[in-house]
């Protein structure tokens, strides 16, 4: 299954800096899809809270075989090699530099829909589960949330939650700092991270006098807002939208933590949480089914749905042009 070439699509109105030509975006998307499929789902989806509709159990996925997702024990070598590289290179030093680079410049200026069209140039012909374009896949997630009657801000969150993959065209050093499960840096690596602590032995922070201790540079109950998660598309998009949208805290948590499986799926890092994090955990768990199981045989019509989602975007993004 050979990946197709990345096709550069023109961006209307707002000029966007040229992207790096040597990026194999299809390989990125293919790897990202593989990662989504390679681990065993360990937690049952439950009704978390009857008072808020976002916590109602999802309906769209009730007939789906969830054991086919996230089966990492039988993962292909490409996924295993990816995580070995990610676990070796995601250090405190790299994460500090990535955040400094993020705040030091604007990579592009474009609307949310233009960003979706840019991401749509990644067409993954190697994905056996879907032949959909990126926009169609984003719309599937959003439409599943919409059909379940969840709030408009959550629909928008489903629409944009993977837009951080645009990072691959900007500052990324490879795929290891764009996709994959995320985890905190600056403290001992938890064995509930995918493939466990053995895969971190070549990381310079492994066994460090400070970074290798239980709490490292943090303190009990410090709150996840104060914790550096491994840099990637989740963290990047979170930093892009948190000051440029009116999305609620729950939406920001869904964006930032949707790949933080050691936390929301395996129960790690509870000792770092504060009261806010316990509520955000419920929100992320409510969002998780729409992230994992939204692929279906129904292909959304981009042209029919575009007006609805353009209005939805405008509702929560007061500035039409976003600084990326």
LUMSEVEX-944675 format. One line per 4 residues: number of its first residue (from 1); their letters; for each residue z, x, y of N, C-alpha, C. Coordinates in Angstrom, 2 decimals. Example, Ala and Ser with C-alpha at 12.3 -4.5 7.8 and 13.67 -1.06 7.14 Angstrom:
REM LUMSEVEX-944675
1> AS> 7.80 13.19 -5.69 7.80 12.30 -4.50 7.80 13.20 -3.30  7.08 12.85 -2.25 7.14 13.67 -1.06 7.87 12.90 0.03
//
This chain:
REM LUMSEVEX-944675
1> XXXX> 0.00 0.85 -1.21 0.00 0.00 0.00 0.00 0.88 1.24  -1.17 1.12 1.77 -1.26 2.04 2.90 -1.03 1.31 4.19  -0.30 1.89 5.11 -0.06 1.25 6.40 -1.30 1.28 7.26  -1.49 0.23 8.05 -2.61 0.18 8.98 -2.28 0.98 10.22
5> XXXX> -3.28 1.16 11.05 -3.07 1.94 12.27 -2.37 1.11 13.31  -1.67 1.76 14.19 -1.05 1.09 15.33 -2.11 0.81 16.36  -2.23 -0.42 16.78 -3.24 -0.82 17.75 -2.59 -1.01 19.09  -3.06 -0.32 20.10 -2.50 -0.46 21.44 -3.04 -1.72 22.09
9> XXXX> -2.19 -2.64 22.44 -2.59 -3.88 23.10 -2.35 -3.76 24.59  -3.29 -4.24 25.42 -3.08 -4.16 26.87 -1.94 -5.06 27.30  -1.17 -4.63 28.26 -0.06 -5.41 28.79 -0.45 -5.94 30.16  -0.33 -7.23 30.33 -0.78 -7.87 31.55 0.18 -7.65 32.70
13> XXXX> -0.39 -7.60 33.91 0.35 -7.61 35.16 1.15 -6.33 35.41  2.24 -6.17 34.69 3.12 -5.06 34.99 2.64 -3.80 34.27  2.31 -2.71 34.99 1.88 -1.48 34.32 3.00 -0.90 33.50  2.64 -0.41 32.31 3.62 0.16 31.39 3.21 1.58 31.08
17> XXXX> 4.12 2.54 31.11 3.78 3.91 30.78 3.16 3.98 29.40  2.21 4.90 29.22 1.56 5.05 27.93 2.57 5.45 26.88  2.38 4.95 25.67 3.29 5.24 24.58 2.81 6.46 23.82  3.74 7.04 23.08 3.41 8.22 22.30 2.37 7.85 21.25
21> XXXX> 1.32 8.67 21.16 0.20 8.36 20.29 0.48 8.70 18.83  1.45 9.55 18.58 1.66 10.03 17.23 2.67 9.20 16.46  3.05 8.07 16.99 4.03 7.23 16.31 3.34 6.37 15.26  3.82 6.39 14.04 3.31 5.52 12.99 4.19 4.28 12.94
25> XXXX> 3.86 3.32 13.79 4.68 2.13 13.88 4.69 1.31 12.60  3.59 1.35 11.84 3.55 0.58 10.62 4.54 1.13 9.60  4.65 2.44 9.54 5.62 3.04 8.62 7.03 2.62 9.01  7.29 2.55 10.32 8.60 2.11 10.80 8.89 0.70 10.33
29> XXXX> 7.94 -0.21 10.54 8.18 -1.60 10.16 8.29 -1.75 8.65  7.47 -0.99 7.90 7.55 -1.05 6.46 8.91 -0.58 5.97  9.39 0.52 6.55 10.72 1.02 6.17 11.80 0.02 6.56  11.68 -0.55 7.75 12.67 -1.51 8.21 12.74 -2.70 7.27
33> XXXX> 11.58 -3.19 6.81 11.56 -4.31 5.87 12.18 -3.89 4.53  11.87 -2.67 4.07 12.47 -2.19 2.82 13.99 -2.16 2.93  14.50 -1.67 4.06 15.94 -1.58 4.25 16.57 -2.97 4.20  15.89 -3.95 4.79 16.42 -5.31 4.78 16.52 -5.88 3.37
37> XXXX> 15.70 -5.36 2.46 15.63 -5.94 1.12 16.48 -5.22 0.08  17.05 -4.04 0.43 17.50 -3.16 -0.64 18.98 -3.16 -0.95  19.77 -3.97 -0.32 21.20 -3.97 -0.62 21.63 -5.32 -1.17  22.63 -5.31 -2.03 23.12 -6.56 -2.62 23.98 -7.30 -1.61
41> XXXX> 23.68 -8.58 -1.40 24.49 -9.41 -0.50 25.84 -9.63 -1.14  26.92 -9.14 -0.50 28.24 -9.12 -1.12 29.16 -10.24 -0.67  28.80 -10.92 0.40 29.72 -11.94 0.88 29.08 -13.32 0.82  29.86 -14.32 0.55 29.38 -15.70 0.56 29.39 -16.21 1.98
45> XXXX> 28.34 -17.00 2.32 28.28 -17.59 3.65 29.14 -18.84 3.64  30.08 -18.91 4.56 31.02 -20.02 4.60 31.01 -20.68 5.98  31.49 -21.90 6.03 31.71 -22.54 7.32 32.91 -21.87 7.96  32.66 -21.29 9.16 33.71 -20.53 9.82 34.53 -21.38 10.78
49> XXXX> 33.87 -22.32 11.43 34.56 -23.04 12.48 33.84 -24.35 12.74  34.51 -25.45 12.55 33.86 -26.75 12.70 33.74 -27.18 14.15  34.42 -26.50 15.06 34.45 -26.92 16.44 33.21 -26.50 17.22  32.59 -25.40 16.81 31.42 -24.89 17.51 30.23 -24.91 16.56
53> XXXX> 29.12 -25.49 17.02 28.01 -25.70 16.10 27.37 -24.42 15.61  27.56 -23.30 16.30 26.95 -22.07 15.80 27.59 -21.64 14.48  28.79 -22.14 14.18 29.48 -21.74 12.97 29.22 -22.67 11.79  28.43 -23.71 12.01 28.05 -24.58 10.90 27.20 -23.78 9.92
57> XXXX> 27.41 -24.01 8.64 26.64 -23.31 7.61 25.15 -23.58 7.80  24.34 -22.53 7.66 22.91 -22.69 7.84 22.32 -23.56 6.73  21.32 -24.36 7.09 20.68 -25.26 6.13 19.38 -24.70 5.57  18.64 -23.95 6.38 17.28 -23.58 6.02 17.20 -22.68 4.79
61> XXXX> 18.29 -21.98 4.46 18.26 -20.97 3.41 18.96 -21.40 2.13  19.34 -22.66 2.02 20.16 -23.10 0.89 19.45 -22.97 -0.46  18.14 -23.03 -0.46 17.40 -22.96 -1.72 16.80 -21.59 -1.98  17.20 -20.59 -1.19 16.66 -19.24 -1.35 17.54 -18.41 -2.27
65> XXXX> 16.91 -17.58 -3.08 17.63 -16.69 -4.00 18.09 -15.46 -3.23  19.34 -15.47 -2.81 19.85 -14.39 -1.95 20.17 -13.12 -2.72  20.14 -13.19 -4.04 20.39 -11.97 -4.81 19.22 -10.99 -4.72  18.09 -11.47 -4.20 16.92 -10.61 -4.10 16.94 -9.75 -2.84
69> XXXX> 17.94 -9.94 -2.00 18.02 -9.20 -0.75 19.06 -8.09 -0.85  18.84 -7.02 -0.14 19.76 -5.91 0.02 20.23 -5.33 -1.32  19.27 -5.05 -2.22 19.60 -4.48 -3.51 19.39 -2.97 -3.47  20.34 -2.29 -2.83 20.12 -0.87 -2.59 20.33 0.00 -3.82
73> XXXX> 20.97 -0.51 -4.88 21.13 0.30 -6.08 19.79 0.65 -6.69  18.80 -0.23 -6.53 17.47 0.01 -7.09 16.46 0.35 -6.00  16.95 0.87 -4.89 16.07 1.14 -3.75 15.05 2.22 -4.09  13.91 2.16 -3.43 12.89 3.18 -3.61 13.34 4.48 -2.96
77> XXXX> 12.70 5.57 -3.36 13.08 6.89 -2.85 12.94 6.97 -1.33  11.97 6.24 -0.78 11.77 6.30 0.66 13.01 5.81 1.40  13.61 4.74 0.91 14.82 4.21 1.55 15.98 5.18 1.38  16.13 5.72 0.18 17.21 6.67 -0.06 17.06 7.91 0.81
81> XXXX> 15.83 8.40 0.93 15.59 9.58 1.77 15.83 9.27 3.25  15.47 8.04 3.64 15.72 7.63 5.02 17.21 7.69 5.33  18.03 7.10 4.46 19.46 7.08 4.73 20.08 8.48 4.66  19.55 9.35 3.81 20.05 10.71 3.79 19.80 11.38 5.14
85> XXXX> 18.61 11.18 5.70 18.30 11.76 7.01 19.15 11.13 8.10  19.26 9.80 8.08 20.06 9.11 9.09 21.51 9.58 9.05  22.08 9.67 7.86 23.49 10.04 7.72 23.74 11.51 8.04  22.70 12.31 8.02 22.84 13.72 8.40 22.73 13.92 9.90
89> XXXX> 21.90 13.13 10.56 21.55 13.40 11.96 22.29 12.52 12.98  22.91 11.44 12.54 23.64 10.59 13.48 25.02 11.21 13.73  25.09 12.07 14.72 26.33 12.78 15.07 26.86 12.28 16.40  28.07 12.67 16.72 28.64 12.36 18.04 27.76 12.97 19.13
93> XXXX> 27.36 14.21 18.95 26.54 14.89 19.96 25.24 14.15 20.20  24.57 13.75 19.13 23.31 13.04 19.30 23.53 11.70 20.00  24.57 10.98 19.63 24.83 9.67 20.22 25.17 9.76 21.71  25.91 10.79 22.09 26.19 10.99 23.51 24.90 11.27 24.27
97> XXXX> 24.03 12.09 23.71 22.77 12.41 24.36 21.86 11.18 24.45  21.82 10.39 23.38 20.97 9.20 23.38 21.39 8.22 24.48  22.68 8.04 24.65 23.17 7.15 25.69 22.93 7.72 27.08  23.08 9.00 27.23 22.79 9.63 28.51 21.31 9.49 28.85
101> XXXX> 20.45 9.71 27.86 19.01 9.54 28.08 18.68 8.10 28.45  19.34 7.15 27.81 19.07 5.73 28.10 19.36 5.42 29.57  20.50 5.89 30.07 20.91 5.57 31.43 20.18 6.41 32.49  19.47 7.43 32.07 18.87 8.35 33.04 17.49 7.93 33.52
105> XXXX> 16.88 6.95 32.85 15.51 6.58 33.24 15.16 5.19 32.74  14.08 4.66 33.29 13.50 3.42 32.80 12.21 3.77 32.07  12.09 3.35 30.83 10.94 3.72 30.01 9.71 2.87 30.30  9.93 1.61 30.61 8.85 0.69 30.90 9.43 -0.51 31.62
109> XXXX> 8.58 -1.27 32.29 8.97 -2.52 32.91 8.00 -3.60 32.46  8.53 -4.59 31.77 7.69 -5.69 31.28 8.57 -6.87 30.94  7.94 -8.03 30.84 8.68 -9.24 30.51 9.05 -9.24 29.03  9.92 -10.16 28.64 10.29 -10.29 27.24 9.06 -10.61 26.39
113> XXXX> 8.23 -11.53 26.85 7.05 -11.88 26.05 6.08 -10.71 25.96  5.92 -9.96 27.03 5.07 -8.77 26.98 5.63 -7.74 25.99  6.96 -7.64 25.94 7.58 -6.74 24.97 7.30 -7.21 23.55  7.32 -8.52 23.34 6.98 -9.06 22.02 5.54 -8.73 21.67
117> XXXX> 4.65 -8.83 22.64 3.25 -8.50 22.38 3.08 -7.02 22.08  3.84 -6.17 22.75 3.79 -4.75 22.45 4.29 -4.49 21.03  5.39 -5.13 20.66 5.89 -4.99 19.30 4.89 -5.55 18.30  4.08 -6.51 18.74 3.10 -7.14 17.86 1.99 -6.19 17.46
121> XXXX> 1.89 -5.03 18.10 0.89 -4.04 17.69 1.29 -3.38 16.39  2.51 -3.61 15.90 2.95 -3.10 14.61 2.62 -4.14 13.54  1.56 -3.92 12.80 1.13 -4.85 11.77 1.34 -4.18 10.43  2.24 -4.69 9.65 2.64 -4.04 8.40 1.86 -4.61 7.23
125> XXXX> 0.84 -3.90 6.77 0.04 -4.34 5.64 0.68 -3.97 4.31  1.77 -3.19 4.34 2.41 -2.77 3.10 3.56 -3.69 2.70  3.88 -4.69 3.52 4.98 -5.61 3.22 4.49 -6.68 2.25  5.02 -6.72 1.03 4.55 -7.69 0.05 5.04 -9.11 0.31
129> XXXX> 6.03 -9.26 1.18 6.64 -10.57 1.39 6.01 -11.38 2.50  5.32 -10.72 3.39 4.77 -11.46 4.52 3.56 -10.75 5.08  2.59 -11.54 5.53 1.43 -10.99 6.22 1.48 -11.38 7.69  2.63 -11.82 8.14 2.77 -12.31 9.50 2.79 -11.18 10.50
133> XXXX> 2.33 -11.50 11.70 2.46 -10.56 12.81 3.91 -10.52 13.25  4.25 -9.55 14.09 5.63 -9.42 14.56 6.06 -10.65 15.36  5.19 -11.16 16.22 5.55 -12.34 17.01 5.81 -13.53 16.08  4.99 -13.68 15.05 5.20 -14.78 14.12 6.52 -14.64 13.40
137> XXXX> 6.88 -13.41 13.03 8.16 -13.20 12.35 9.34 -13.49 13.28  9.24 -13.05 14.54 10.29 -13.35 15.51 10.43 -14.86 15.70  9.30 -15.54 15.76 9.33 -16.99 15.92 9.92 -17.68 14.69  9.71 -17.11 13.51 10.32 -17.69 12.31 11.84 -17.70 12.42
141> XXXX> 12.41 -16.58 12.86 13.86 -16.51 13.00 14.34 -17.53 14.02  13.68 -17.57 15.17 14.08 -18.49 16.23 13.93 -19.94 15.80  12.84 -20.24 15.11 12.58 -21.62 14.69 13.57 -22.07 13.61  13.99 -21.16 12.74 15.00 -21.52 11.74 16.30 -21.92 12.43
145> XXXX> 16.67 -21.17 13.44 17.88 -21.48 14.22 17.71 -22.81 14.96  16.54 -23.01 15.50 16.25 -24.25 16.23 16.30 -25.46 15.31  15.71 -25.34 14.11 15.70 -26.46 13.16 17.11 -26.83 12.71  17.99 -25.83 12.66 19.37 -26.10 12.26 20.20 -26.66 13.42
149> XXXX> 19.56 -26.87 14.56 20.26 -27.50 15.68 21.22 -26.60 16.42  21.03 -25.31 16.32 21.91 -24.37 17.02 21.52 -24.28 18.50  22.43 -23.79 19.35 22.18 -23.81 20.80 20.97 -22.98 21.22  20.49 -23.28 22.41 19.29 -22.63 22.92 19.48 -21.11 23.05
153> XXXX> 20.67 -20.68 23.48 20.87 -19.24 23.62 20.80 -18.53 22.27  21.19 -19.22 21.20 21.12 -18.61 19.87 19.67 -18.57 19.38  18.89 -19.58 19.72 17.47 -19.55 19.41 16.81 -18.34 20.06  17.14 -18.11 21.33 16.57 -16.97 22.04 17.03 -15.65 21.42
157> XXXX> 18.27 -15.60 20.98 18.78 -14.40 20.33 17.98 -14.10 19.07  17.67 -15.14 18.30 16.84 -14.94 17.12 15.45 -14.43 17.49  14.94 -14.90 18.62 13.61 -14.49 19.06 13.54 -13.02 19.43  14.60 -12.50 20.04 14.53 -11.16 20.61 15.30 -10.10 19.83
161> XXXX> 16.05 -10.46 18.79 17.04 -9.54 18.24 16.45 -8.23 17.71  15.16 -8.22 17.36 14.54 -7.00 16.86 13.69 -6.28 17.90  13.68 -6.75 19.14 12.84 -6.12 20.15 13.24 -4.67 20.44  14.45 -4.29 20.05 14.87 -2.91 20.26 14.05 -1.91 19.47
165> XXXX> 13.24 -2.39 18.52 12.37 -1.47 17.79 11.33 -0.83 18.68  11.17 -1.36 19.89 10.31 -0.70 20.87 10.79 0.72 21.16  12.06 0.97 20.90 12.62 2.31 21.08 11.78 3.36 20.36  11.14 2.98 19.26 10.33 3.91 18.48 9.20 4.50 19.31
169> XXXX> 8.72 3.76 20.31 7.62 4.22 21.14 8.10 5.03 22.34  9.40 5.13 22.53 9.93 5.80 23.71 10.63 7.11 23.34  11.92 7.06 23.11 12.73 8.27 22.97 13.09 8.63 21.54  12.70 7.82 20.58 13.15 8.06 19.21 12.62 9.38 18.67
173> XXXX> 13.45 10.02 17.86 13.06 11.27 17.23 12.43 11.04 15.86  12.50 9.84 15.37 11.95 9.50 14.06 12.26 8.06 13.78  12.40 7.71 12.52 12.80 6.36 12.14 14.30 6.25 11.97  14.96 7.37 11.73 16.39 7.37 11.45 17.22 6.95 12.65
177> XXXX> 16.68 7.03 13.87 17.43 6.57 15.03 16.84 5.31 15.64  16.21 4.50 14.79 15.67 3.21 15.21 16.15 2.09 14.29  15.98 2.27 12.98 16.29 1.19 12.03 17.41 1.63 11.08  17.76 0.74 10.17 18.79 1.03 9.18 20.14 0.46 9.55
181> XXXX> 21.03 0.36 8.56 22.39 -0.09 8.80 23.08 0.85 9.78  23.92 0.29 10.65 24.62 1.09 11.64 26.08 1.29 11.23  26.73 2.26 11.89 28.11 2.63 11.57 28.67 3.40 12.77  29.99 3.46 12.91 30.58 4.21 14.02 30.48 5.71 13.78
185> XXXX> 30.35 6.46 14.86 30.47 7.91 14.82 31.72 8.30 15.59  32.25 9.49 15.30 33.45 9.95 15.99 34.73 9.74 15.20  34.61 9.28 13.96 35.74 9.14 13.06 35.23 9.33 11.64  36.13 9.41 10.67 35.71 9.65 9.29 34.75 8.56 8.83
189> XXXX> 33.69 8.96 8.15 32.72 8.01 7.64 33.34 7.19 6.50  33.18 5.88 6.58 33.79 4.98 5.61 32.94 4.89 4.34  33.58 4.80 3.21 32.87 4.74 1.94 32.08 3.45 1.77  32.36 2.44 2.61 31.62 1.18 2.52 30.29 1.20 3.27
193> XXXX> 29.99 2.32 3.95 28.66 2.51 4.50 27.70 2.66 3.32  26.49 2.18 3.46 25.52 2.24 2.38 25.41 3.67 1.84  25.46 3.80 0.53 25.44 5.07 -0.21 26.70 5.89 -0.06  27.71 5.38 0.64 29.01 6.03 0.66 29.06 7.34 1.41
197> XXXX> 30.21 7.99 1.33 30.43 9.20 2.14 29.70 10.42 1.59  29.30 10.41 0.33 28.59 11.56 -0.23 27.32 11.88 0.56  26.68 10.84 1.09 25.41 11.05 1.80 25.61 11.67 3.17  26.87 11.83 3.62 27.15 12.40 4.94 27.53 13.88 4.88
201> XXXX> 27.51 14.47 3.71 28.08 15.81 3.58 27.34 16.88 4.38  26.08 16.62 4.73 25.33 17.58 5.56 25.41 17.25 7.04  26.17 16.20 7.39 26.37 15.85 8.80 27.39 16.81 9.40  27.07 17.47 10.54 28.01 18.42 11.14 29.39 17.84 11.44
205> XXXX> 29.48 16.50 11.60 30.76 15.87 11.90 31.59 15.60 10.65  31.00 15.75 9.49 31.72 15.49 8.24 32.84 16.51 8.06  34.06 16.04 7.91 35.20 16.93 7.74 35.65 17.63 9.01  35.12 17.21 10.15 35.50 17.80 11.45 36.99 17.59 11.72
209> XXXX> 37.60 18.53 12.45 39.04 18.44 12.72 39.42 17.15 13.43  38.52 16.64 14.26 38.79 15.38 14.98 37.92 14.25 14.42  36.60 14.47 14.40 35.68 13.42 13.98 35.82 13.06 12.51  36.46 13.91 11.74 36.63 13.63 10.32 37.95 12.98 9.97
213> XXXX> 38.74 12.61 10.97 40.02 11.96 10.70 39.87 10.44 10.72  40.89 9.75 10.24 40.80 8.30 10.06 40.40 7.58 11.34  41.03 7.89 12.46 40.71 7.21 13.72 39.87 8.08 14.65  39.78 9.38 14.38 38.93 10.24 15.18 39.25 10.17 16.66
217> XXXX> 38.24 9.86 17.46 38.40 9.80 18.92 38.87 8.44 19.39  39.17 7.54 18.47 39.58 6.17 18.81 41.07 5.96 18.50  41.53 4.76 18.73 42.93 4.41 18.42 42.94 3.03 17.78  43.95 2.71 16.99 44.01 1.40 16.35 43.94 0.26 17.37
221> XXXX> 43.10 -0.73 17.08 42.98 -1.89 17.95 42.27 -1.63 19.26  41.54 -0.53 19.36 40.87 -0.19 20.63 39.75 -1.15 20.98  39.21 -1.86 19.98 38.12 -2.79 20.23 36.77 -2.13 20.06  35.83 -2.85 19.46 34.52 -2.28 19.17 33.68 -2.03 20.42
225> XXXX> 34.03 -2.66 21.53 33.35 -2.35 22.78 33.52 -0.87 23.15  34.58 -0.26 22.66 34.90 1.13 22.98 34.50 2.10 21.88  33.75 1.62 20.90 33.34 2.44 19.76 31.85 2.73 19.85  31.44 3.98 19.62 30.04 4.35 19.58 29.48 4.04 18.19
229> XXXX> 28.54 3.11 18.14 27.82 2.85 16.90 26.57 3.72 16.85  26.16 4.08 15.67 24.98 4.92 15.52 23.81 4.33 16.30  23.13 5.20 17.03 22.06 4.78 17.94 20.86 4.27 17.17  20.34 3.12 17.61 19.17 2.53 16.98 18.73 1.31 17.75
233> XXXX> 17.91 0.47 17.12 17.31 -0.64 17.87 18.34 -1.68 18.29  19.43 -1.84 17.51 20.47 -2.79 17.88 21.18 -2.36 19.16  21.65 -1.12 19.14 22.41 -0.61 20.26 21.54 -0.51 21.51  20.30 -0.10 21.34 19.37 0.02 22.46 19.13 -1.34 23.13
237> XXXX> 18.80 -2.37 22.32 18.52 -3.67 22.91 19.77 -4.25 23.56  20.92 -4.04 22.94 22.18 -4.50 23.53 22.36 -3.94 24.93  22.12 -2.66 25.11 22.27 -2.05 26.43 21.19 -2.53 27.41  20.01 -2.87 26.90 18.94 -3.37 27.75 19.28 -4.75 28.32
241> XXXX> 19.78 -5.65 27.46 19.91 -7.06 27.87 21.27 -7.43 28.43  22.31 -6.63 28.17 23.65 -7.10 28.55 23.81 -7.27 30.05  23.09 -6.48 30.85 23.20 -6.59 32.31 21.97 -7.26 32.93  21.01 -7.67 32.09 19.78 -8.27 32.63 19.56 -9.70 32.14
245> XXXX> 20.58 -10.25 31.48 20.47 -11.62 30.99 21.79 -12.35 31.23  21.74 -13.66 31.03 22.96 -14.47 31.10 23.40 -14.91 29.71  22.95 -14.21 28.68 23.33 -14.53 27.31 24.84 -14.38 27.15  25.47 -15.26 26.39 26.93 -15.19 26.21 27.34 -14.01 25.33
249> XXXX> 28.64 -13.75 25.29 29.18 -12.63 24.52 28.79 -12.72 23.05  28.76 -13.94 22.51 28.40 -14.10 21.10 26.98 -13.61 20.84  26.06 -13.89 21.75 24.68 -13.44 21.58 24.59 -11.92 21.63  25.33 -11.32 22.58 25.32 -9.86 22.67 25.88 -9.23 21.41
253> XXXX> 26.89 -9.87 20.83 27.46 -9.36 19.57 26.44 -9.49 18.44  25.72 -10.60 18.38 24.69 -10.76 17.35 23.63 -9.67 17.46  23.26 -9.33 18.67 22.26 -8.28 18.87 22.83 -6.91 18.50  24.02 -6.61 18.97 24.57 -5.27 18.77 25.01 -5.01 17.33
257> XXXX> 25.49 -6.03 16.65 26.12 -5.82 15.35 25.31 -6.33 14.16  24.09 -6.81 14.36 23.41 -7.45 13.23 23.07 -6.48 12.11  23.02 -5.17 12.39 22.80 -4.18 11.33 24.09 -3.46 10.95  25.21 -3.89 11.48 26.50 -3.23 11.21 27.10 -3.83 9.93
261> XXXX> 26.39 -3.67 8.83 26.79 -4.28 7.56 28.13 -3.78 7.01  28.50 -2.52 7.21 29.83 -2.11 6.71 30.96 -2.95 7.31  30.72 -3.47 8.52 31.73 -4.28 9.21 31.62 -5.75 8.85  30.46 -6.36 9.14 30.39 -7.82 9.00 30.16 -8.26 7.57
265> XXXX> 29.79 -7.34 6.69 29.54 -7.71 5.31 30.55 -7.13 4.33  30.97 -5.86 4.56 31.86 -5.18 3.61 33.31 -5.10 4.07  33.60 -5.54 5.30 34.98 -5.60 5.77 35.57 -4.30 6.25  34.74 -3.30 6.56 35.25 -2.02 7.05 35.60 -2.10 8.53
269> XXXX> 36.40 -1.14 8.98 36.74 -0.93 10.40 37.57 -2.06 11.01  38.26 -2.80 10.19 39.13 -3.86 10.69 40.21 -3.31 11.61  40.67 -2.09 11.34 41.76 -1.50 12.11 41.36 -1.15 13.54  40.06 -1.13 13.82 39.60 -0.85 15.18 39.46 -2.12 16.01
273> XXXX> 39.50 -3.27 15.39 39.20 -4.53 16.05 40.33 -5.01 16.96  39.93 -5.69 18.03 40.90 -6.41 18.86 40.64 -7.91 18.71  41.34 -8.74 19.48 41.21 -10.19 19.32 39.78 -10.67 19.55  39.11 -10.11 20.54 37.73 -10.50 20.82 36.83 -10.23 19.62
277> XXXX> 37.02 -9.09 18.97 36.16 -8.71 17.86 36.25 -9.69 16.69  37.41 -10.28 16.49 37.56 -11.25 15.40 36.70 -12.48 15.65  36.60 -12.91 16.90 35.73 -14.04 17.22 34.27 -13.64 17.14  33.94 -12.41 17.59 32.56 -11.94 17.53 32.10 -11.78 16.08
281> XXXX> 33.02 -11.41 15.19 32.68 -11.28 13.78 32.20 -12.61 13.21  32.87 -13.68 13.60 32.44 -15.01 13.16 31.02 -15.32 13.66  30.75 -14.94 14.89 29.42 -15.20 15.46 28.35 -14.41 14.72  28.62 -13.15 14.42 27.64 -12.32 13.71 27.39 -12.85 12.31
285> XXXX> 28.45 -13.29 11.63 28.29 -13.88 10.31 27.46 -15.17 10.37  27.61 -15.92 11.44 26.83 -17.14 11.60 25.36 -16.84 11.83  25.08 -15.70 12.46 23.70 -15.31 12.75 23.02 -14.66 11.55  23.78 -14.01 10.70 23.25 -13.18 9.63 22.21 -13.87 8.73
289> XXXX> 22.41 -15.13 8.31 21.40 -15.76 7.45 20.02 -15.84 8.10  19.98 -16.06 9.40 18.69 -16.18 10.09 18.00 -14.84 10.21  18.78 -13.77 10.18 18.22 -12.43 10.22 17.64 -12.06 8.85  18.36 -12.39 7.78 17.96 -11.97 6.44 16.93 -12.89 5.79
293> XXXX> 17.08 -14.20 5.95 16.37 -15.13 5.08 15.33 -16.00 5.79  14.86 -15.59 6.96 13.99 -16.48 7.73 12.54 -16.43 7.30  12.16 -15.49 6.45 10.77 -15.46 5.98 10.50 -16.68 5.11  9.36 -17.31 5.33 9.00 -18.50 4.55 7.49 -18.60 4.51
297> XXXX> 7.00 -19.65 3.85 5.55 -19.85 3.77 4.99 -20.50 5.02  5.87 -21.01 5.86 5.42 -21.70 7.07 5.11 -20.69 8.16  3.86 -20.63 8.58 3.45 -19.71 9.63 3.53 -20.43 10.97  4.39 -19.98 11.88 4.51 -20.66 13.17 3.26 -20.44 14.02
301> XXXX> 2.93 -21.44 14.80 1.80 -21.34 15.72 2.27 -20.74 17.03  1.82 -19.54 17.31 2.26 -18.84 18.51 1.88 -19.63 19.76  0.66 -20.12 19.81 0.18 -20.81 21.01 0.93 -22.12 21.24  1.26 -22.82 20.16 1.98 -24.08 20.32 3.42 -23.86 20.76
305> XXXX> 4.04 -22.79 20.27 5.45 -22.54 20.55 5.68 -21.73 21.82  4.66 -21.04 22.28 4.83 -20.15 23.42 5.41 -20.84 24.66  4.93 -22.01 25.07 5.51 -22.65 26.27 7.00 -22.90 26.14  7.43 -23.36 24.97 8.85 -23.63 24.76 9.68 -22.36 24.93
309> XXXX> 9.22 -21.28 24.32 10.00 -20.05 24.36 9.88 -19.31 25.69  8.78 -19.47 26.39 8.70 -18.90 27.74 9.74 -19.56 28.65  9.87 -20.88 28.51 10.89 -21.60 29.28 12.29 -21.14 28.88  12.49 -20.93 27.59 13.79 -20.48 27.08 14.12 -19.08 27.59
313> XXXX> 13.14 -18.20 27.60 13.34 -16.85 28.13 13.75 -16.90 29.60  13.03 -17.70 30.39 13.32 -17.81 31.82 14.73 -18.35 32.07  15.22 -19.17 31.17 16.54 -19.75 31.33 17.64 -18.70 31.28  17.44 -17.67 30.49 18.51 -16.68 30.28 18.18 -15.30 30.83
317> XXXX> 16.96 -15.10 31.32 16.59 -13.83 31.96 16.11 -14.12 33.38  17.03 -14.09 34.34 16.67 -14.42 35.73 15.57 -13.53 36.29  15.57 -12.25 35.92 14.51 -11.34 36.35 13.39 -11.40 35.34  12.23 -11.78 35.79 11.10 -11.94 34.86 10.67 -10.60 34.27
321> XXXX> 10.83 -9.53 35.02 10.45 -8.21 34.56 11.71 -7.46 34.16  11.75 -6.99 32.94 12.93 -6.32 32.39 12.71 -4.82 32.41  13.76 -4.09 32.76 13.71 -2.63 32.72 14.09 -2.18 31.31  13.18 -1.53 30.66 13.38 -1.09 29.28 13.78 0.40 29.30
//
